[in-house]
Amino acid sequence: MRLVVMASGNGTDLQSIIDAIEAGYIKAQIIGVVSDKKEAYALERAKKHGIPAYCLRKKELKENFFKELLSLLESLNPDGIILAGFLTILSEEIVERFPNKIINIHPSLIPAFCGKGFYGMRVHQAVYDYGVKYTGCTVHFVDKGTDTGPIILQEVVKIEEHDTPESIAKKVLEVEHKVLPYAVKLFVEGKLKVEGRRVKVLDKEDL
Ligand code: GAR
């Protein structure tokens, strides 16, 4: 399986997939890492592992951004696309071109703290401000909505009295680094069956 990973920032989620591939846990190849930010450390991580790194800057490309992104993705022709901290919401055209082939990780328990404007630290700050006792992360297929696609896996993280938005982010990210490689492994092995909004996971293991 040939995968493209898209990331906007530090790229620790990308790293968790690279490590899982290099350890033989996921039997796939990353054929490209795509970022919308020049300064994304994810691009350096790709280069360090001999993976082609592509940067399409939204600021420069403006209204041509999605056209350029679609043509890059079409030329790479991946079997799957993983959004690992990619903070631009994809155009409908891109989503339609890769049905049930785009996977996103979101740092909350969807449908809470998700949708437009909820990304990265903003999610953890909102979780903290609301005072919920549990948060977590969600891996889902991408559909035309924002964070609305069929859910593949979710994992819960308990919030303690002494937690801060930063410590919540750290705990959630640690869990993401287990959940995301596992979801990608299931996808690569053809063990995810989408039935409407429900995703059946064949041979589910405990993490
Ligand atoms: C992760 O927490 C991921 O869930 C989040 O961005 C972070 C990326 O971390 N994604 C979103 O908020 C998408 N809405 P990383 O750059 O260290 O991989």
Boltz pocket constraint, residues with backbone or C-beta under 6 A from the ligand:
constraints:
  - pocket:
      binder: B
      contacts: [[A, 7], [A, 8], [A, 9], [A, 10], [A, 11], [A, 12], [A, 13], [A, 14], [A, 84], [A, 85], [A, 86], [A, 87], [A, 105], [A, 106], [A, 107], [A, 118], [A, 119], [A, 120], [A, 123], [A, 173], [A, 176]]
      max_distance: 6.0
